[in-house]
Amino acid sequence: MEKSLVEGLISEARVARLATVDARGSPHVVPVCFASVGGRLYTPLDEKPKRTPPERLQRARNIAANPNVQLLIDRYEEDWSRLAFVQLPGKAALLHPGAAEHGSAVAALREKYRQYQTMALETLPVIKIEVERVLTWQAS
Protein backbone atom coordinates (compact mmCIF):
# COMPACT_ATOMS: atom_id res chain seq x y z
CA MET A 1 0.00 0.00 0.00
CA GLU A 2 1.31 3.46 -0.92
CA LYS A 3 1.84 5.92 1.92
CA SER A 4 -0.58 8.79 2.11
CA LEU A 5 0.69 12.20 1.09
CA VAL A 6 0.90 13.30 4.72
CA GLU A 7 2.70 10.19 5.97
CA GLY A 8 5.09 10.33 3.02
CA LEU A 9 6.00 13.98 3.47
CA ILE A 10 6.45 13.61 7.23
CA SER A 11 8.65 10.52 6.95
CA GLU A 12 10.72 11.64 3.96
CA ALA A 13 11.24 15.36 4.61
CA ARG A 14 14.56 16.32 6.14
CA VAL A 15 13.53 19.87 7.01
CA ALA A 16 10.32 21.77 7.73
CA ARG A 17 9.45 25.37 8.54
CA LEU A 18 8.14 26.18 12.02
CA ALA A 19 5.97 29.28 12.31
CA THR A 20 5.40 30.83 15.74
CA VAL A 21 3.79 34.09 16.81
CA ASP A 22 4.92 36.38 19.60
CA ALA A 23 2.67 38.02 22.20
CA ARG A 24 2.10 41.02 19.88
CA GLY A 25 1.10 38.82 16.92
CA SER A 26 4.36 39.15 14.97
CA PRO A 27 5.22 35.96 13.05
CA HIS A 28 8.56 34.18 13.18
CA VAL A 29 9.51 31.31 10.84
CA VAL A 30 12.60 29.09 11.04
CA PRO A 31 13.70 25.92 9.27
CA VAL A 32 13.79 22.96 11.67
CA CYS A 33 14.64 19.29 11.83
CA PHE A 34 11.78 17.21 13.22
CA ALA A 35 10.55 13.71 14.00
CA SER A 36 7.11 12.19 14.47
CA VAL A 37 6.18 9.86 17.31
CA GLY A 38 2.62 8.68 17.84
CA GLY A 39 1.08 11.53 15.88
CA ARG A 40 3.05 14.22 17.73
CA LEU A 41 5.89 16.18 16.18
CA TYR A 42 9.13 17.07 17.93
CA THR A 43 11.90 19.50 17.05
CA PRO A 44 14.94 20.04 19.26
CA LEU A 45 16.63 23.18 20.47
CA ASP A 46 19.92 21.55 19.52
CA GLU A 47 23.64 22.33 19.75
CA LYS A 48 24.04 23.99 16.36
CA PRO A 49 25.76 27.35 16.84
CA LYS A 50 23.37 29.90 18.32
CA ARG A 51 24.00 33.24 19.96
CA THR A 52 21.34 32.67 22.62
CA PRO A 53 20.66 29.96 25.23
CA PRO A 54 17.97 27.51 23.99
CA GLU A 55 15.17 28.79 26.23
CA ARG A 56 15.81 32.37 25.01
CA LEU A 57 15.51 31.56 21.30
CA GLN A 58 12.71 33.50 19.60
CA ARG A 59 10.70 30.34 18.87
CA ALA A 60 10.87 29.21 22.52
CA ARG A 61 9.85 32.67 23.79
CA ASN A 62 7.01 32.80 21.27
CA ILE A 63 5.68 29.39 22.31
CA ALA A 64 5.73 30.47 25.96
CA ALA A 65 3.67 33.56 25.02
CA ASN A 66 1.42 31.92 22.42
CA PRO A 67 1.37 28.12 21.91
CA ASN A 68 -0.26 28.33 18.46
CA VAL A 69 2.20 27.15 15.82
CA GLN A 70 2.27 25.70 12.35
CA LEU A 71 4.72 23.29 10.79
CA LEU A 72 5.00 23.40 6.99
CA ILE A 73 6.53 20.44 5.18
CA ASP A 74 6.86 20.73 1.44
CA ARG A 75 8.19 18.82 -1.55
CA TYR A 76 9.72 20.90 -4.30
CA GLU A 77 10.88 19.41 -7.56
CA GLU A 78 11.69 20.91 -10.93
CA ASP A 79 8.84 18.77 -12.29
CA TRP A 80 6.05 20.95 -10.93
CA SER A 81 3.52 18.17 -11.32
CA ARG A 82 5.18 16.64 -8.20
CA LEU A 83 4.86 19.71 -5.94
CA ALA A 84 3.13 19.09 -2.62
CA PHE A 85 2.90 20.39 0.92
CA VAL A 86 1.26 19.68 4.24
CA GLN A 87 0.46 22.37 6.82
CA LEU A 88 0.18 21.15 10.40
CA PRO A 89 -1.29 23.79 12.73
CA GLY A 90 -1.30 22.90 16.40
CA LYS A 91 -0.29 23.73 19.93
CA ALA A 92 3.34 23.64 21.01
CA ALA A 93 5.03 23.24 24.36
CA LEU A 94 8.63 23.04 25.50
CA LEU A 95 9.62 19.65 26.92
CA HIS A 96 12.52 19.85 29.33
CA PRO A 97 14.92 16.99 30.05
CA GLY A 98 13.26 14.49 32.36
CA ALA A 99 9.76 15.06 30.96
CA ALA A 100 7.91 11.84 30.12
CA GLU A 101 8.07 12.23 26.32
CA HIS A 102 11.51 13.80 26.15
CA GLY A 103 13.40 10.49 25.89
CA SER A 104 11.28 9.05 23.08
CA ALA A 105 11.47 12.37 21.20
CA VAL A 106 15.28 12.39 21.46
CA ALA A 107 15.45 8.74 20.33
CA ALA A 108 13.29 9.48 17.26
CA LEU A 109 15.36 12.54 16.36
CA ARG A 110 18.61 10.55 16.66
CA GLU A 111 17.18 7.78 14.51
CA LYS A 112 16.21 10.22 11.75
CA TYR A 113 19.31 12.45 11.84
CA ARG A 114 22.75 10.92 12.30
CA GLN A 115 24.10 14.36 13.30
CA TYR A 116 22.06 14.17 16.52
CA GLN A 117 23.76 10.94 17.62
CA THR A 118 26.72 12.92 18.95
CA MET A 119 24.81 15.91 20.35
CA ALA A 120 23.71 16.00 23.99
CA LEU A 121 20.01 16.32 23.11
CA GLU A 122 19.06 14.62 26.38
CA THR A 123 20.22 17.78 28.17
CA LEU A 124 18.32 20.23 25.94
CA PRO A 125 14.66 21.21 25.56
CA VAL A 126 12.55 19.78 22.74
CA ILE A 127 9.50 21.44 21.22
CA LYS A 128 6.43 19.18 21.15
CA ILE A 129 3.66 19.95 18.65
CA GLU A 130 0.17 18.53 19.13
CA VAL A 131 -1.28 18.68 15.61
CA GLU A 132 -4.85 20.00 15.53
CA ARG A 133 -5.54 19.90 11.78
CA VAL A 134 -3.92 18.61 8.62
CA LEU A 135 -4.07 20.72 5.45
CA THR A 136 -2.62 19.31 2.24
CA TRP A 137 -2.06 20.32 -1.35
CA GLN A 138 -0.47 18.55 -4.29
CA ALA A 139 -0.15 19.45 -7.93
CA SER A 140 -1.51 16.19 -9.33
Backbone as CSV, one residue per row, in Angstrom:
resi,resn,N_x,N_y,N_z,CA_x,CA_y,CA_z,C_x,C_y,C_z
1,MET,0.845,-1.182,0.000,0.000,0.000,0.000,0.892,1.248,0.000
2,GLU,0.558,2.212,-0.834,1.308,3.462,-0.915,0.995,4.342,0.286
3,LYS,2.035,4.998,0.800,1.839,5.918,1.922,0.962,7.082,1.481
4,SER,0.195,7.587,2.417,-0.582,8.787,2.110,0.375,9.954,1.900
5,LEU,-0.117,11.005,1.302,0.695,12.201,1.089,1.273,12.703,2.405
6,VAL,0.447,12.782,3.431,0.904,13.304,4.721,1.977,12.411,5.319
7,GLU,1.715,11.118,5.406,2.705,10.187,5.972,4.004,10.238,5.182
8,GLY,3.898,10.294,3.863,5.091,10.335,3.019,5.918,11.587,3.238
9,LEU,5.264,12.738,3.264,6.003,13.984,3.474,6.635,14.029,4.859
10,ILE,5.906,13.587,5.871,6.445,13.609,7.231,7.645,12.672,7.358
11,SER,7.547,11.486,6.788,8.645,10.520,6.952,9.846,10.828,6.069
12,GLU,9.624,11.413,4.905,10.723,11.639,3.963,11.399,12.996,4.090
13,ALA,10.678,13.995,4.554,11.240,15.356,4.610,12.374,15.428,5.623
14,ARG,13.418,16.123,5.260,14.559,16.319,6.143,14.474,17.634,6.887
15,VAL,13.661,18.555,6.389,13.527,19.870,7.013,12.087,20.350,6.836
16,ALA,11.641,21.147,7.791,10.320,21.772,7.730,10.490,23.219,8.165
17,ARG,9.428,23.986,8.070,9.448,25.371,8.545,8.477,25.477,9.704
18,LEU,8.966,25.996,10.827,8.144,26.175,12.020,7.780,27.644,12.138
19,ALA,6.476,27.917,12.143,5.974,29.283,12.310,5.426,29.429,13.719
20,THR,5.897,30.472,14.415,5.400,30.831,15.737,4.970,32.296,15.689
21,VAL,4.265,32.708,16.729,3.788,34.086,16.811,4.095,34.605,18.206
22,ASP,4.614,35.833,18.279,4.917,36.384,19.602,3.654,36.975,20.240
23,ALA,3.804,37.491,21.442,2.666,38.019,22.203,1.974,39.179,21.494
24,ARG,2.683,39.891,20.611,2.102,41.018,19.880,1.524,40.595,18.534
25,GLY,1.649,39.308,18.189,1.104,38.822,16.921,2.086,38.840,15.770
26,SER,3.356,39.137,16.031,4.355,39.150,14.966,4.822,37.724,14.671
27,PRO,4.806,37.317,13.397,5.216,35.956,13.051,6.728,35.783,13.040
28,HIS,7.145,34.553,13.216,8.563,34.178,13.178,8.614,32.783,12.569
29,VAL,9.415,32.598,11.526,9.506,31.307,10.837,10.965,30.896,10.764
30,VAL,11.234,29.628,11.116,12.596,29.090,11.042,12.549,27.688,10.455
31,PRO,13.607,27.317,9.719,13.699,25.923,9.274,14.096,25.052,10.464
32,VAL,13.508,23.856,10.548,13.789,22.959,11.668,13.917,21.516,11.187
33,CYS,14.653,20.734,11.954,14.637,19.286,11.832,13.524,18.802,12.751
34,PHE,12.915,17.667,12.426,11.777,17.208,13.217,11.636,15.693,13.098
35,ALA,10.903,15.131,14.042,10.552,13.713,14.004,9.116,13.566,14.489
36,SER,8.491,12.485,14.080,7.113,12.195,14.468,7.090,10.933,15.326
37,VAL,6.357,11.009,16.429,6.180,9.858,17.315,4.721,9.843,17.756
38,GLY,4.006,8.816,17.385,2.623,8.681,17.840,1.723,9.842,17.472
39,GLY,1.921,10.423,16.308,1.084,11.531,15.878,1.509,12.898,16.383
40,ARG,2.504,12.936,17.254,3.046,14.216,17.726,4.336,14.493,16.962
41,LEU,4.655,15.771,16.856,5.888,16.178,16.182,6.826,16.799,17.200
42,TYR,8.121,16.566,17.006,9.135,17.072,17.930,10.267,17.710,17.141
43,THR,10.734,18.839,17.622,11.897,19.499,17.050,12.780,19.978,18.201
44,PRO,14.072,19.707,18.124,14.942,20.036,19.255,15.454,21.466,19.218
45,LEU,15.839,21.956,20.368,16.630,23.178,20.467,18.055,22.644,20.640
46,ASP,18.702,22.360,19.533,19.920,21.555,19.525,21.196,22.362,19.713
47,GLU,22.334,21.713,19.502,23.639,22.328,19.752,24.229,23.084,18.563
48,LYS,23.485,23.207,17.457,24.036,23.988,16.356,24.371,25.382,16.872
49,PRO,25.354,26.032,16.304,25.763,27.346,16.835,24.599,28.338,16.902
50,LYS,24.397,28.879,18.083,23.374,29.896,18.323,23.978,30.942,19.245
51,ARG,23.488,32.148,19.124,24.002,33.235,19.960,23.271,33.352,21.289
52,THR,22.221,32.549,21.461,21.345,32.673,22.618,21.156,31.306,23.275
53,PRO,20.998,31.239,24.589,20.660,29.964,25.234,19.338,29.426,24.669
54,PRO,19.161,28.100,24.620,17.969,27.514,23.986,16.640,28.104,24.444
55,GLU,16.454,28.291,25.729,15.169,28.793,26.226,14.916,30.249,25.851
56,ARG,15.952,30.962,25.401,15.805,32.368,25.011,15.674,32.546,23.500
57,LEU,15.709,31.453,22.746,15.509,31.559,21.301,14.120,32.121,21.028
58,GLN,13.994,32.863,19.941,12.714,33.499,19.604,11.577,32.481,19.564
59,ARG,11.788,31.321,18.959,10.701,30.338,18.867,10.274,29.855,20.255
60,ALA,11.207,29.661,21.163,10.872,29.214,22.522,10.106,30.304,23.269
61,ARG,10.557,31.556,23.143,9.849,32.670,23.795,8.447,32.832,23.220
62,ASN,8.323,32.677,21.898,7.010,32.802,21.273,6.052,31.724,21.760
63,ILE,6.531,30.489,21.856,5.679,29.387,22.310,5.229,29.621,23.745
64,ALA,6.105,30.165,24.584,5.726,30.475,25.965,4.623,31.532,25.997
65,ALA,4.656,32.482,25.064,3.665,33.559,25.019,2.398,33.157,24.282
66,ASN,2.545,32.300,23.268,1.422,31.918,22.418,1.717,30.524,21.858
67,PRO,1.038,29.492,22.327,1.366,28.125,21.911,0.903,27.751,20.502
68,ASN,0.198,28.639,19.816,-0.257,28.335,18.456,0.910,28.379,17.485
69,VAL,1.111,27.266,16.782,2.204,27.153,15.824,1.695,26.482,14.561
70,GLN,2.548,26.480,13.550,2.266,25.699,12.353,3.577,25.180,11.808
71,LEU,3.565,23.892,11.443,4.722,23.289,10.792,4.354,23.091,9.326
72,LEU,5.209,23.548,8.435,5.003,23.399,6.995,6.064,22.460,6.460
73,ILE,5.624,21.397,5.817,6.525,20.437,5.182,6.170,20.444,3.702
74,ASP,7.166,20.665,2.861,6.864,20.729,1.437,7.808,19.859,0.620
75,ARG,7.353,19.536,-0.581,8.186,18.820,-1.549,8.274,19.696,-2.787
76,TYR,9.489,20.115,-3.085,9.722,20.898,-4.299,10.538,20.056,-5.260
77,GLU,10.127,20.057,-6.500,10.880,19.405,-7.563,10.754,20.266,-8.807
78,GLU,11.737,20.157,-9.675,11.686,20.912,-10.933,10.487,20.486,-11.779
79,ASP,10.068,19.241,-11.653,8.840,18.770,-12.292,7.685,19.239,-11.406
80,TRP,7.056,20.341,-11.786,6.050,20.950,-10.933,4.802,20.095,-10.764
81,SER,4.651,19.052,-11.531,3.515,18.166,-11.320,3.704,17.345,-10.045
82,ARG,4.877,17.378,-9.437,5.176,16.637,-8.199,5.193,17.531,-6.949
83,LEU,4.879,18.811,-7.092,4.864,19.711,-5.940,3.789,19.280,-4.946
84,ALA,4.103,19.433,-3.658,3.133,19.088,-2.619,3.550,19.738,-1.307
85,PHE,2.571,19.943,-0.424,2.895,20.394,0.923,1.813,19.940,1.886
86,VAL,2.198,19.918,3.162,1.260,19.680,4.244,1.494,20.759,5.294
87,GLN,0.406,21.386,5.742,0.455,22.371,6.820,-0.133,21.701,8.055
88,LEU,0.591,21.807,9.165,0.178,21.146,10.397,0.053,22.173,11.531
89,PRO,-1.086,22.863,11.616,-1.293,23.789,12.731,-1.550,23.008,14.016
90,GLY,-1.085,23.565,15.119,-1.302,22.904,16.396,-0.842,23.745,17.564
91,LYS,-0.759,23.096,18.698,-0.292,23.734,19.929,1.081,23.174,20.270
92,ALA,1.973,24.046,20.690,3.338,23.637,21.014,3.622,23.867,22.489
93,ALA,4.550,23.081,22.986,5.034,23.237,24.358,6.494,22.835,24.383
94,LEU,7.219,23.389,25.322,8.626,23.042,25.503,8.714,21.878,26.487
95,LEU,9.370,20.799,26.042,9.624,19.654,26.921,11.045,19.775,27.445
96,HIS,11.194,19.767,28.736,12.523,19.854,29.333,13.049,18.455,29.629
97,PRO,14.360,18.296,29.722,14.917,16.987,30.051,14.248,16.423,31.304
98,GLY,13.941,15.136,31.248,13.265,14.489,32.362,11.768,14.373,32.159
99,ALA,11.190,15.166,31.251,9.758,15.064,30.960,9.474,13.696,30.340
100,ALA,8.272,13.194,30.544,7.912,11.840,30.124,8.220,11.564,28.648
101,GLU,7.892,12.459,27.760,8.075,12.227,26.322,9.458,12.603,25.811
102,HIS,10.237,13.277,26.616,11.515,13.803,26.149,12.421,12.693,25.600
103,GLY,12.524,11.583,26.308,13.405,10.495,25.888,13.009,9.885,24.558
104,SER,11.715,9.641,24.354,11.283,9.054,23.080,11.439,10.054,21.936
105,ALA,11.256,11.337,22.219,11.469,12.368,21.196,12.933,12.405,20.774
106,VAL,13.842,12.381,21.750,15.276,12.394,21.456,15.665,11.143,20.661
107,ALA,15.137,9.992,21.045,15.449,8.744,20.329,14.997,8.829,18.870
108,ALA,13.804,9.359,18.630,13.294,9.483,17.257,14.128,10.465,16.441
109,LEU,14.529,11.563,17.059,15.362,12.539,16.360,16.726,11.947,16.020
110,ARG,17.303,11.183,16.922,18.611,10.549,16.661,18.499,9.479,15.589
111,GLU,17.368,8.803,15.537,17.178,7.781,14.506,17.074,8.416,13.117
112,LYS,16.427,9.557,13.041,16.209,10.217,11.750,17.438,10.993,11.274
113,TYR,18.178,11.591,12.193,19.310,12.454,11.835,20.580,11.945,12.504
114,ARG,21.509,11.446,11.719,22.753,10.917,12.301,23.539,11.997,13.042
115,GLN,23.393,13.256,12.644,24.096,14.356,13.296,23.725,14.476,14.777
116,TYR,22.503,14.067,15.133,22.061,14.166,16.520,22.618,13.061,17.404
117,GLN,23.230,12.047,16.814,23.758,10.942,17.616,24.908,11.376,18.513
118,THR,25.596,12.450,18.147,26.722,12.921,18.954,26.403,14.194,19.745
119,MET,25.206,14.728,19.584,24.812,15.908,20.349,24.161,15.479,21.658
120,ALA,24.295,16.293,22.675,23.715,16.004,23.994,22.252,16.456,24.056
121,LEU,21.427,15.924,23.154,20.015,16.315,23.109,19.280,16.001,24.406
122,GLU,19.738,14.986,25.123,19.055,14.617,26.376,19.162,15.710,27.433
123,THR,20.049,16.681,27.210,20.224,17.781,28.166,19.552,19.073,27.701
124,LEU,18.891,19.026,26.553,18.321,20.230,25.945,16.806,20.117,25.778
125,PRO,16.107,21.238,25.772,14.658,21.208,25.557,14.305,20.750,24.139
126,VAL,13.115,20.202,24.018,12.546,19.776,22.740,11.167,20.413,22.628
127,ILE,10.833,20.901,21.457,9.497,21.441,21.216,8.588,20.292,20.797
128,LYS,7.454,20.173,21.489,6.431,19.181,21.147,5.281,19.912,20.476
129,ILE,4.805,19.368,19.361,3.663,19.952,18.655,2.531,18.931,18.623
130,GLU,1.406,19.319,19.207,0.170,18.534,19.135,-0.595,19.051,17.917
131,VAL,-0.637,18.269,16.866,-1.281,18.678,15.614,-2.795,18.716,15.809
132,GLU,-3.399,19.833,15.388,-4.846,20.003,15.527,-5.596,19.796,14.218
133,ARG,-4.933,20.085,13.101,-5.536,19.898,11.777,-4.441,19.508,10.810
134,VAL,-4.843,18.962,9.685,-3.916,18.607,8.620,-4.465,19.203,7.323
135,LEU,-3.693,20.083,6.707,-4.071,20.721,5.455,-3.061,20.314,4.391
136,THR,-3.541,19.787,3.267,-2.621,19.313,2.236,-2.918,19.944,0.891
137,TRP,-1.905,19.912,0.041,-2.055,20.325,-1.354,-1.040,19.552,-2.166
138,GLN,-1.441,19.131,-3.352,-0.473,18.555,-4.290,-0.903,18.906,-5.704
139,ALA,0.097,18.989,-6.571,-0.152,19.449,-7.934,-0.969,18.456,-8.745
140,SER,-0.759,17.181,-8.515,-1.509,16.195,-9.330,-2.080,15.105,-8.470
